[in-house]
């Protein structure tokens, strides 16, 4: 073969080889491409499933959040509605109150206007009356007042003379008996304070330096002590002693016990004084109970209510005409028992009636009525035997003698009081005046307590600050002084002191 043909064949063979190679390469390439498309399709399917799952979960969460938000919105709307409703009600209430206040203000204004008109009219009428009176009498206001007072004095004088003449014609004997009855009743109620020879009590002190503590800075301690106890403390030059003065023995005993405790403690100031006085009062009350029980035991009187014995014990601090009332009652009980045994009467009733005959004297300054009437009410209240009440009530002949025991009690009273040296009346009028002085002060409204001091030359009155103002206290002092001048007879002058003290107490816990 020729070279040309060989070259042509080689060229054809090369072209065929290239064509076959390209075809094979194309087939291989198409195979790989199909495999990649499958992988891509699988990936797309997987991605779609995951996307759908995520979308579903997101939709579920979104629905939940939306529902919760709607619930929160509904609750807030309900609260807002409730708040709005309350505010509307409050506004309505405030509007109503404001309306009521406006109406009341208008009513008050109208009343003020009416009062002013009435006052002006009254002043005008009063002025017209004064002018008419002056024109009629041709006198000035001062001259008319003087003339009126003279007329009243003359009329009162004539009236008194007429009454005196009528009293004289009604019988001197009847008047004297009536006066004696009134005097006896007064003595029974008020002549029961202390022994005639004991008006003060001395308290021993370890040294004179303690006097300065008792007095305190600017007299603060001694004033507080006197105010709380109602006694007068005399700190003089007497060595080793301080004097407590009071016509009431209970106050003196309380003051003495409190002062001794303060001296023993050594710390003397108003708070300690108040505490010591309260403790002393508690101790005296305990002593009173013991004295009552001891008296009943000594006389052999049983079956009495403990409250009766408590009142009976108070008689240990009472005297009548210088005679200790409790000792007098014990003595009477023994005498009555002897008489009853001799004549065959009821010994127990006679002794009990005698022991309790002056029971009312323990409260005669605190309760209205004679001591016999007070004693009857006490025994009836606490369930005492009716025979005992009948036995004790006739010892001053205020009640009839209903039983033989009542006559025995009256006889025993006369024997015990009439024996030589049993009684003394040297200071009865003085003690009566002190009692009357305190009774006048205690009769005014708002008075908490009062003490007669300085042998009756001063009455110190403590008022309730919530009931009496400062101005009313001043007026009360003047009114009490005028009533003392009118009702009592006394030498010299009496100082009326009113103390108004307000205390505010609170506790920090």
Wavefront OBJ file of the C-alpha trace (Angstrom):
o trace
v 0.000 0.000 0.000
v 1.030 3.486 -0.638
v 2.106 5.873 2.094
v -0.726 8.138 1.272
v -3.288 5.388 1.837
v -1.570 4.455 5.120
v -1.661 8.039 6.251
v -5.346 8.269 5.332
v -6.128 5.041 7.199
v -4.206 6.209 10.243
v -6.155 9.467 10.096
v -9.425 7.650 9.852
v -8.385 5.321 12.677
v -7.420 8.284 14.813
v -10.735 10.026 14.140
v -12.603 6.856 14.993
v -10.564 6.422 18.166
v -11.293 9.988 19.162
v -14.986 9.495 18.372
v -15.144 6.218 20.332
v -13.268 7.750 23.236
v -15.533 10.755 23.318
v -18.568 8.461 23.154
v -17.297 6.317 25.989
v -16.456 9.417 27.984
v -19.929 10.747 27.249
v -21.564 7.485 28.425
v -19.471 7.475 31.614
v -20.269 11.123 32.203
v -24.002 10.513 31.739
v -23.858 7.632 34.261
v -22.181 9.760 36.910
v -24.665 12.591 36.319
v -27.635 10.258 36.968
v -26.134 9.090 40.251
v -25.666 12.697 41.478
v -29.230 13.605 40.570
v -30.483 10.714 42.667
v -28.435 11.868 45.627
v -29.714 15.400 45.186
v -33.305 14.139 45.001
v -32.857 12.131 48.194
v -31.357 15.156 49.918
v -34.237 17.304 48.738
v -36.791 14.796 50.063
v -35.021 14.611 53.424
v -34.806 18.395 53.615
v -38.498 18.748 52.787
v -39.479 16.261 55.522
v -37.342 18.050 58.104
v -38.644 21.408 56.969
v -42.223 20.129 57.293
v -41.511 18.763 60.783
v -39.922 22.034 61.871
v -42.793 23.971 60.353
v -45.326 21.805 62.203
v -43.549 22.222 65.538
v -43.210 25.961 64.992
v -46.900 26.197 64.123
v -47.822 24.266 67.301
v -45.658 26.537 69.478
v -47.034 29.576 67.729
v -50.620 28.426 68.375
v -49.771 27.806 72.061
v -48.171 31.234 72.467
v -51.076 32.896 70.716
v -53.593 31.135 72.974
v -51.606 32.059 76.100
v -51.322 35.662 74.940
v -55.058 35.774 74.325
v -55.654 34.389 77.883
v -53.315 36.995 79.399
v -55.052 39.720 77.449
v -58.477 38.518 78.648
v -57.298 38.479 82.297
v -55.812 41.966 82.007
v -58.993 43.193 80.395
v -61.062 41.687 83.268
v -58.803 43.296 85.877
v -58.959 46.578 84.058
v -62.755 46.351 84.002
v -62.890 45.571 87.747
v -60.524 48.458 88.537
v -62.539 50.756 86.379
v -65.727 49.617 88.133
v -64.222 50.297 91.588
v -62.994 53.690 90.490
v -66.423 54.540 89.160
v -68.019 53.487 92.474
v -65.480 55.543 94.449
v -66.105 58.522 92.254
v -69.834 58.128 92.798
v -69.307 57.818 96.576
v -67.019 60.866 96.638
v -69.522 62.810 94.590
v -72.259 61.821 97.039
v -70.154 62.757 100.063
v -69.216 66.050 98.504
v -72.876 66.712 97.860
v -73.745 65.876 101.472
v -70.923 68.088 102.747
v -72.075 70.919 100.536
v -75.598 70.504 101.892
v -74.345 70.467 105.506
v -72.197 73.534 104.856
v -75.208 75.318 103.458
v -77.320 74.270 106.458
v -74.575 75.460 108.848
v -74.324 78.759 107.022
v -78.073 79.173 107.248
v -78.033 78.373 110.980
v -75.145 80.782 111.563
v -77.065 83.431 109.744
v -80.173 82.684 111.825
v -78.137 82.766 115.053
v -76.624 86.087 114.105
v -80.062 87.488 113.351
v -81.412 86.166 116.674
v -78.387 87.521 118.569
v -78.722 90.932 116.958
v -82.434 90.925 117.707
v -81.777 89.890 121.328
v -79.130 92.553 121.804
v -81.481 95.111 120.326
v -84.341 94.037 122.612
v -82.020 94.041 125.630
v -80.769 97.511 124.761
v -84.332 98.727 124.304
v -85.285 97.275 127.688
v -82.317 98.983 129.362
v -83.216 102.294 127.734
v -86.866 101.873 128.698
v -85.906 100.989 132.282
v -83.581 103.971 132.515
v -86.223 106.284 131.077
v -88.857 104.913 133.414
v -86.733 104.968 136.560
v -84.580 107.858 135.420
v -81.589 105.835 136.704
v -78.340 104.690 135.170
v -77.619 100.957 134.821
v -75.370 100.953 137.908
v -77.924 102.863 139.973
v -80.691 100.466 138.892
v -78.572 97.448 139.859
v -77.798 98.921 143.282
v -81.450 99.719 143.889
v -82.494 96.206 142.834
v -79.979 94.610 145.226
v -81.218 96.750 148.100
v -84.805 95.718 147.361
v -83.854 92.015 147.286
v -81.983 92.344 150.586
v -84.958 94.011 152.232
v -87.366 91.393 150.892
v -85.095 88.534 152.002
v -84.686 90.080 155.446
v -88.418 90.395 155.874
v -88.932 86.837 154.660
v -86.366 85.517 157.142
v -88.021 87.370 160.035
v -91.410 85.924 159.073
v -89.962 82.395 158.875
v -88.231 82.750 162.235
v -91.487 83.843 163.845
v -93.274 80.846 162.348
v -90.561 78.495 163.595
v -90.761 79.964 167.092
v -94.526 79.547 167.202
v -94.291 75.907 165.975
v -92.663 74.835 169.243
v -89.153 75.127 170.641
v -89.080 71.531 171.803
v -89.813 70.101 168.332
v -87.053 72.206 166.789
v -84.509 71.114 169.377
v -85.308 67.429 168.830
v -84.977 67.853 165.073
v -81.648 69.633 165.465
v -80.367 66.857 167.717
v -81.361 64.220 165.150
v -79.541 66.059 162.348
v -76.443 66.557 164.524
v -76.394 62.895 165.555
v -76.643 61.767 161.934
v -73.758 64.068 160.938
v -71.547 62.786 163.750
v -72.299 59.167 162.842
v -71.234 59.707 159.225
v -68.223 61.959 159.577
v -66.675 61.648 163.048
v -64.511 58.621 162.274
v -60.938 59.431 161.340
v -58.105 59.071 163.869
v -57.244 58.969 167.547
v -57.283 62.308 169.334
v -53.710 62.017 170.525
v -52.244 60.785 167.209
v -52.284 63.176 164.264
v -48.838 62.456 162.877
v -46.389 59.602 162.410
v -42.610 59.757 162.663
v -40.356 57.838 160.272
v -36.812 57.118 161.409
v -34.004 57.869 158.959
v -30.397 56.599 159.104
v -28.885 60.069 158.625
v -29.918 63.625 157.814
v -28.472 63.394 154.297
v -31.470 61.335 153.236
v -33.688 64.397 153.810
v -32.182 66.037 150.738
v -33.038 62.986 148.625
v -36.590 62.958 149.965
v -37.060 66.624 149.083
v -35.412 66.214 145.653
v -34.402 68.861 143.163
v -36.630 71.920 143.599
v -38.888 69.839 145.853
v -39.844 67.456 143.021
v -39.730 64.246 145.097
v -41.597 65.516 148.170
v -44.296 67.098 145.992
v -44.769 63.835 144.071
v -44.919 61.880 147.352
v -47.517 64.220 148.888
v -49.581 64.166 145.691
v -49.666 60.354 145.514
v -50.336 59.721 149.233
v -52.439 62.727 150.243
v -50.345 63.426 153.353
v -48.119 66.284 154.435
v -44.419 65.478 154.840
v -42.650 67.678 157.389
v -38.875 67.767 156.996
v -37.574 69.956 159.824
v -34.481 70.159 161.997
v -35.478 67.166 164.111
v -32.512 64.778 163.890
v -33.088 61.227 162.726
v -36.790 61.572 161.911
v -39.286 62.809 159.332
v -42.900 63.561 160.267
v -45.917 62.434 158.235
v -49.067 64.408 159.057
v -52.642 63.551 158.031
v -56.005 63.209 159.745
v -56.593 59.944 157.831
v -54.702 57.021 159.435
v -54.885 54.841 156.328
v -53.062 57.482 154.310
v -50.467 57.839 157.079
v -49.824 54.089 157.212
v -49.502 53.881 153.413
v -47.179 56.889 153.355
v -45.045 55.538 156.197
v -44.640 52.115 154.564
v -43.800 53.668 151.193
v -41.298 56.133 152.697
v -39.553 53.409 154.708
v -39.201 51.305 151.558
v -37.789 54.275 149.612
v -35.280 55.047 152.375
v -34.241 51.403 152.450
v -33.791 51.333 148.655
v -31.920 54.656 148.601
v -33.124 55.597 145.086
v -35.769 58.270 145.475
v -37.383 59.721 142.357
v -41.007 60.117 141.136
v -41.203 56.764 139.314
v -39.836 54.897 142.366
v -42.190 56.853 144.632
v -45.224 55.836 142.570
v -44.187 52.184 142.619
v -43.496 52.253 146.380
v -46.877 53.855 147.122
v -48.698 51.241 145.026
v -46.867 48.433 146.862
v -47.641 50.014 150.239
v -51.320 50.258 149.329
v -51.322 46.574 148.373
v -49.674 45.681 151.700
v -52.211 47.743 153.670
v -55.068 46.004 151.833
v -53.574 42.661 152.793
v -53.292 43.821 156.411
v -56.927 44.962 156.337
v -58.033 41.493 155.239
v -55.986 39.847 157.984
v -57.412 42.205 160.643
v -60.977 41.365 159.613
v -60.356 37.616 159.693
v -58.534 37.880 163.023
v -61.399 39.861 164.597
v -64.000 37.299 163.478
v -61.819 34.434 164.764
v -61.251 36.159 168.115
v -64.998 36.692 168.618
v -65.943 33.213 167.398
v -68.157 34.558 164.600
v -68.228 32.144 161.650
v -69.998 31.873 158.312
v -69.462 35.473 157.170
v -68.768 36.309 153.540
v -65.039 37.100 152.950
v -66.052 40.472 151.498
v -67.740 41.392 154.783
v -64.540 40.496 156.646
v -62.549 42.660 154.220
v -64.760 45.674 155.005
v -64.638 44.839 158.721
v -60.827 44.947 158.660
v -60.916 48.577 157.493
v -62.338 49.536 160.888
v -58.861 48.911 162.332
v -57.903 52.294 160.847
v -61.070 54.087 162.005
v -61.819 55.699 165.349
v -64.933 57.218 166.868
v -64.445 59.801 169.617
v -60.880 58.580 170.062
v -61.924 54.913 170.378
v -60.663 52.405 167.798
v -63.794 51.140 166.030
v -62.553 47.576 165.438
v -61.422 47.149 169.046
v -64.711 48.678 170.189
v -66.617 46.162 168.005
v -64.590 43.203 169.347
v -65.175 44.362 172.915
v -68.880 44.752 172.218
v -69.031 41.256 170.744
v -67.617 39.729 173.923
v -69.975 41.794 176.129
v -72.996 40.863 173.987
v -72.035 37.187 174.135
v -71.879 37.305 177.940
v -75.261 39.040 178.226
v -76.925 36.687 175.744
v -75.590 33.659 177.576
v -76.857 34.976 180.903
v -80.415 35.652 179.714
v -80.708 32.687 177.346
v -80.670 34.575 174.013
v -78.947 33.472 170.796
v -75.251 33.970 171.607
v -73.994 33.607 167.994
v -76.448 36.199 166.635
v -75.732 38.642 169.468
v -71.950 38.388 169.001
v -72.165 38.716 165.218
v -74.573 41.679 165.444
v -72.261 43.455 167.908
v -69.144 42.775 165.831
v -70.789 44.134 162.674
v -72.824 46.977 164.219
v -70.446 49.721 162.972
v -69.611 48.059 159.624
v -70.980 51.063 157.713
v -68.346 53.374 159.231
v -65.760 51.744 156.950
v -67.535 53.298 153.946
v -69.458 56.248 155.400
v -67.388 58.827 153.489
v -67.860 56.970 150.205
v -71.556 55.944 150.301
v -74.585 58.102 151.047
v -76.554 57.382 154.221
v -75.929 56.816 157.920
v -73.445 54.144 158.939
v -76.336 51.970 160.168
v -78.079 52.130 156.801
v -74.810 51.518 154.938
v -74.064 48.510 157.172
v -77.533 47.045 156.545
v -77.089 47.338 152.771
v -73.649 45.689 152.923
v -74.920 42.736 154.968
v -77.981 42.292 152.735
v -75.855 42.449 149.587
v -73.457 39.755 150.803
v -76.130 37.406 152.151
v -75.788 37.825 155.918
v -78.338 36.171 158.210
v -81.495 38.291 158.631
v -81.339 37.856 162.440
v -77.849 39.412 162.462
v -79.114 42.384 160.420
v -82.020 42.907 162.842
v -79.601 42.711 165.786
v -77.209 45.368 164.447
v -79.620 47.856 162.882
v -81.272 49.109 166.101
v -78.193 50.111 168.137
v -78.871 53.819 167.426
v -82.662 53.361 167.535
v -82.971 54.155 163.818
v -84.928 50.894 163.534
v -87.259 49.298 166.094
v -86.074 46.542 168.438
v -87.407 43.485 166.629
v -85.481 40.835 168.609
v -83.964 40.450 172.052
v -80.522 40.313 170.410
v -81.034 43.858 169.022
v -81.505 45.151 172.582
v -78.414 43.258 173.707
v -76.313 44.891 170.959
v -77.564 48.363 171.924
v -76.772 47.670 175.595
v -73.283 46.380 174.769
v -72.625 49.501 172.674
v -73.589 51.739 175.589
v -71.400 49.773 178.007
v -68.342 49.782 175.727
v -68.627 53.492 174.888
v -69.571 54.746 178.341
v -66.806 53.156 180.416
v -64.283 55.666 181.817
v -61.565 56.661 179.360
v -63.116 54.891 176.388
v -63.906 57.959 174.325
v -62.768 61.540 173.839
v -64.398 64.255 171.759
v -61.656 66.905 171.967
v -60.911 66.885 168.227
v -64.162 65.591 166.775
v -65.173 69.010 165.453
v -61.723 69.459 163.919
v -61.879 66.064 162.197
v -65.427 66.746 161.058
v -64.307 69.990 159.429
v -61.516 68.197 157.557
v -63.939 65.545 156.368
v -66.461 68.186 155.285
v -63.692 70.022 153.440
v -62.845 66.952 151.329
v -66.532 66.120 150.861
v -67.217 69.570 149.369
v -64.346 69.179 146.875
v -65.322 65.615 145.935
v -68.857 66.785 145.195
v -67.738 68.691 142.083
v -67.848 66.974 138.687
v -64.446 65.973 137.297
v -62.694 65.693 140.689
v -60.596 62.519 140.948
v -59.468 62.878 144.582
v -58.852 65.566 147.198
v -56.712 65.893 150.307
v -57.090 68.262 153.265
v -53.583 69.385 154.284
v -51.874 71.853 156.623
v -54.355 71.114 159.450
v -57.206 72.142 157.192
v -55.602 75.340 155.951
v -55.226 73.890 152.434
v -57.335 71.624 150.250
v -55.444 70.043 147.351
v -57.692 68.746 144.561
v -56.710 66.508 141.641
v -59.017 66.651 138.608
v -59.388 64.381 135.587
v -57.652 66.120 132.655
v -59.984 64.539 130.100
v -63.059 65.987 131.878
v -61.767 69.389 133.075
v -59.923 71.986 130.977
v -57.433 74.510 132.349
v -60.036 77.276 132.235
v -62.634 75.084 133.927
v -60.071 74.216 136.621
v -59.634 77.902 137.409
v -63.383 78.410 137.597
v -63.733 75.274 139.726
v -61.183 76.602 142.231
v -63.242 79.771 142.641
v -66.529 77.821 142.930
v -65.078 75.477 145.567
v -63.701 78.409 147.553
v -67.126 80.108 147.481
v -68.881 76.904 148.585
v -66.398 76.443 151.459
v -67.048 80.033 152.553
v -70.776 79.394 152.424
v -70.979 75.926 154.048
v -68.107 75.834 156.565
v -67.118 77.923 159.551
v -63.382 78.141 160.179
v -60.720 80.557 161.449
v -58.285 82.231 159.049
v -58.327 81.214 155.401
v -58.223 77.994 153.377
v -56.063 77.689 150.272
v -57.738 75.848 147.367
v -55.221 74.260 144.994
v -56.353 72.392 141.874
v -53.863 70.123 140.096
v -54.546 69.103 136.492
v -51.943 66.634 135.216
v -52.103 64.838 131.870
v -50.043 61.670 131.452
v -49.422 59.940 128.139
v -48.074 56.383 128.448
v -47.106 54.039 125.610
v -44.978 50.901 125.404
v -42.326 50.130 122.777
v -42.367 46.429 122.003
l 1 2 3 4 5 6 7 8 9 10 11 12 13 14 15 16 17 18 19 20 21 22 23 24 25 26 27 28 29 30 31 32 33 34 35 36 37 38 39 40 41 42 43 44 45 46 47 48 49 50 51 52 53 54 55 56 57 58 59 60 61 62 63 64 65 66 67 68 69 70 71 72 73 74 75 76 77 78 79 80 81 82 83 84 85 86 87 88 89 90 91 92 93 94 95 96 97 98 99 100 101 102 103 104 105 106 107 108 109 110 111 112 113 114 115 116 117 118 119 120 121 122 123 124 125 126 127 128 129 130 131 132 133 134 135 136 137 138 139 140 141 142 143 144 145 146 147 148 149 150 151 152 153 154 155 156 157 158 159 160 161 162 163 164 165 166 167 168 169 170 171 172 173 174 175 176 177 178 179 180 181 182 183 184 185 186 187 188 189 190 191 192 193 194 195 196 197 198 199 200 201 202 203 204 205 206 207 208 209 210 211 212 213 214 215 216 217 218 219 220 221 222 223 224 225 226 227 228 229 230 231 232 233 234 235 236 237 238 239 240 241 242 243 244 245 246 247 248 249 250 251 252 253 254 255 256 257 258 259 260 261 262 263 264 265 266 267 268 269 270 271 272 273 274 275 276 277 278 279 280 281 282 283 284 285 286 287 288 289 290 291 292 293 294 295 296 297 298 299 300 301 302 303 304 305 306 307 308 309 310 311 312 313 314 315 316 317 318 319 320 321 322 323 324 325 326 327 328 329 330 331 332 333 334 335 336 337 338 339 340 341 342 343 344 345 346 347 348 349 350 351 352 353 354 355 356 357 358 359 360 361 362 363 364 365 366 367 368 369 370 371 372 373 374 375 376 377 378 379 380 381 382 383 384 385 386 387 388 389 390 391 392 393 394 395 396 397 398 399 400 401 402 403 404 405 406 407 408 409 410 411 412 413 414 415 416 417 418 419 420 421 422 423 424 425 426 427 428 429 430 431 432 433 434 435 436 437 438 439 440 441 442 443 444 445 446 447 448 449 450 451 452 453 454 455 456 457 458 459 460 461 462 463 464 465 466 467 468 469 470 471 472 473 474 475 476 477 478 479 480 481 482 483 484 485 486 487 488 489 490 491 492 493 494 495 496 497 498 499 500 501 502 503 504 505 506 507 508 509
